[in-house]
Amino acid sequence: QGPRFRIGGLSPGEYTLFADAHGTMSAPRTVTVRKDEAPDQVRLVMKPKKRIAVRVLRPGGAPAVRLPILIVPAKASDFVRGAPTRHTDADGRMVFENLGPEETDRCLVISDTLGGLGSRIERVPVGPDEVTIHLDAISGTIVTVGGSPSVANPKLIHDGCPVWRSYFPMLDPPDFGAFSPGVYSLCPEVTWQAGPECVSGTLEPLKTLTLDLRLAHGPAKE
């Protein structure tokens, strides 16, 4: 009754609870359900949702219209229900307002597979201010080599943003085609941040960067 709720029939284990309403959301709370023990009471505090606002421009300053933008977490501790996709409008703008009150930044994957520009990975702050993103006219190709058969869906990490290859099903394995120049790391699927189990290299314009997970403890080959 009122603001209280009770959930029964749960197996022992760890659960994440949050409350979501129009315009407000609580921060996630982790609780542990133990067999034959009384459940802990959890207090969820509703706060206004946050947003990100971006404007995407093509080389020369024209707005990038109807480009898909994948909105992914910036770190493993962010509680995210899936990875939503939004498109830029006629002015190249995109606003996403369904962000939790504790979030400080998000990662955007901007894909221009039809326009010939490089896919861009951009970390943007959460807040009311609009962020302008300029797409690159010249891109390169990243070829990945898995370290073992268990690495079925390796991820790229750029500027701390993880990007799984499954985000780009239209590409022929094992390439990440047409990506903006920069420093990239290839990591196993279970890894979130670049570490010794990853391999890194710099993608240059019009070049091909080969990232081989078998060389995770040595330099990447280009």
C-alpha positions in Angstrom: 0.0 0.0 0.0 1.1 3.5 -0.7 4.8 3.6 -1.6 5.6 0.1 -0.3 5.9 -3.0 -2.3 6.9 -6.6 -1.6 8.3 -9.1 -4.1 8.1 -12.8 -3.2 9.2 -16.1 -4.7 12.8 -15.1 -5.5 15.7 -17.5 -5.4 18.6 -16.7 -3.1 21.1 -14.4 -4.8 21.9 -10.8 -5.6 19.4 -8.5 -7.2 19.4 -4.9 -8.4 16.3 -2.8 -7.7 15.3 0.6 -9.1 12.1 2.5 -9.6 11.3 4.3 -12.8 8.5 6.8 -13.4 7.7 9.6 -15.8 10.4 12.1 -15.4 12.0 10.6 -12.3 14.1 7.5 -11.4 15.8 6.1 -8.4 19.4 5.1 -8.2 19.9 1.3 -8.4 20.2 -0.5 -5.1 21.8 -4.0 -4.8 20.3 -6.4 -2.3 21.1 -10.0 -1.3 18.3 -12.5 -0.8 19.3 -15.3 1.6 17.6 -18.5 2.3 15.6 -18.6 5.6 16.4 -15.0 6.4 14.1 -12.0 6.7 14.5 -9.7 3.7 16.2 -6.3 4.1 14.0 -3.3 3.6 15.2 -1.2 0.7 14.5 2.6 0.4 14.5 3.9 -3.1 14.6 7.7 -3.5 13.2 9.2 -6.7 15.1 12.0 -8.4 14.7 13.8 -11.7 16.0 12.0 -14.7 19.1 13.4 -16.5 19.7 13.8 -20.2 22.4 14.1 -22.9 22.1 16.5 -25.8 24.3 16.3 -28.9 24.5 17.9 -32.3 26.3 15.9 -35.0 27.9 17.7 -37.9 29.5 16.5 -41.1 32.8 17.8 -42.4 32.1 21.4 -43.5 29.5 22.0 -40.8 26.3 20.6 -42.4 24.1 18.7 -40.0 24.2 14.9 -40.0 20.6 13.9 -40.6 19.0 10.6 -39.5 22.2 9.1 -38.3 21.7 6.2 -35.8 23.4 6.8 -32.4 23.8 3.9 -30.0 23.8 4.9 -26.3 26.0 2.6 -24.2 27.2 2.8 -20.6 30.5 4.5 -19.9 31.6 2.0 -17.2 30.6 -1.4 -15.8 29.0 0.1 -12.7 26.4 2.0 -14.7 23.0 0.3 -14.5 21.7 0.2 -18.0 18.6 -1.5 -19.4 19.8 -2.4 -22.9 21.6 -0.1 -25.3 18.9 2.1 -26.9 19.4 3.7 -30.4 18.2 7.2 -31.3 18.5 9.0 -34.6 19.5 12.6 -35.3 16.8 15.0 -36.5 16.9 17.4 -39.5 19.3 19.7 -37.6 21.6 16.8 -36.6 20.4 16.9 -33.0 19.6 14.1 -30.6 18.4 14.3 -27.0 18.1 11.3 -24.7 16.4 12.0 -21.4 16.0 8.6 -19.8 19.2 8.7 -17.7 19.5 7.9 -14.1 20.2 10.5 -11.4 23.7 9.1 -10.6 25.0 9.0 -14.1 27.8 11.4 -15.1 28.6 10.4 -18.7 27.6 8.1 -21.5 29.3 6.7 -24.6 27.8 7.2 -28.0 28.5 5.1 -31.1 27.6 7.1 -34.2 27.5 5.0 -37.3 27.5 6.4 -40.9 27.7 3.2 -42.9 25.7 4.7 -45.8 27.3 8.2 -46.0 30.9 7.0 -46.2 32.1 8.7 -43.0 33.8 6.9 -40.2 31.9 5.4 -37.3 32.7 7.5 -34.2 32.9 6.6 -30.5 32.4 9.6 -28.3 32.2 10.0 -24.5 29.8 12.8 -23.6 28.9 14.3 -20.2 25.4 14.0 -18.8 23.8 17.4 -18.4 21.7 20.1 -20.1 24.5 21.5 -22.3 24.5 20.5 -25.9 27.7 18.8 -27.1 28.8 19.2 -30.8 30.4 16.2 -32.5 32.2 16.6 -35.8 32.4 13.5 -38.0 35.7 12.7 -39.7 35.9 12.8 -43.5 38.6 10.1 -43.6 38.5 6.9 -41.8 40.4 3.6 -41.4 39.7 -0.1 -40.9 40.3 -2.2 -37.9 40.9 -5.9 -38.4 40.6 -8.1 -35.3 42.1 -11.5 -34.5 40.7 -13.4 -31.5 43.1 -14.9 -29.0 41.0 -18.1 -28.6 37.7 -19.6 -29.8 36.1 -18.4 -26.6 36.4 -14.8 -27.7 33.3 -14.8 -29.9 32.4 -11.1 -29.5 35.5 -9.1 -28.7 35.1 -5.4 -27.9 36.9 -2.3 -28.9 37.6 0.3 -26.3 38.2 3.9 -27.3 38.4 6.8 -24.8 37.2 4.3 -22.1 34.1 3.5 -24.1 33.4 -0.2 -24.8 32.0 -1.2 -28.2 31.1 -4.8 -29.0 31.5 -6.0 -32.5 27.9 -7.2 -32.4 26.8 -3.6 -32.6 27.8 -3.7 -36.3 26.1 -6.9 -37.7 26.4 -5.5 -41.3 30.2 -5.8 -41.3 32.0 -8.9 -42.4 34.0 -10.5 -39.6 36.5 -9.8 -38.3 36.6 -6.1 -39.4 35.4 -2.9 -37.8 35.2 -1.0 -41.1 35.3 2.8 -41.5 36.2 4.0 -38.1 37.5 7.4 -37.1 41.2 7.6 -36.5 42.5 7.2 -32.9 43.8 4.8 -30.3 41.8 1.6 -29.9 42.2 -1.4 -27.7 40.8 -4.9 -28.4 39.7 -6.8 -25.4 38.0 -10.1 -24.6 34.3 -10.0 -24.2 34.3 -10.3 -20.4 36.7 -7.4 -20.0 35.3 -3.9 -19.5 38.3 -1.6 -19.3 41.6 -2.0 -21.2 44.1 -4.0 -19.3 47.0 -6.4 -19.8 44.6 -8.9 -21.4 44.0 -6.4 -24.2 46.0 -5.3 -27.2 46.2 -1.6 -28.4 47.2 0.3 -31.4 46.6 3.6 -33.3 44.4 3.7 -36.3 45.6 6.2 -38.9 43.5 7.8 -41.7 43.2 5.5 -44.8 45.2 2.8 -43.0 44.4 -0.7 -41.6 45.1 -1.5 -38.0 45.4 -5.2 -37.1 44.7 -6.0 -33.4 45.6 -9.5 -32.5 44.6 -10.7 -29.0 47.3 -13.4 -29.2 49.8 -10.5 -28.8 48.1 -9.1 -25.7 51.4 -9.1 -23.9 53.3 -7.5 -26.8 53.0 -4.7 -29.3 50.1 -4.7 -31.8 50.9 -5.2 -35.5 49.9 -2.6 -38.0 
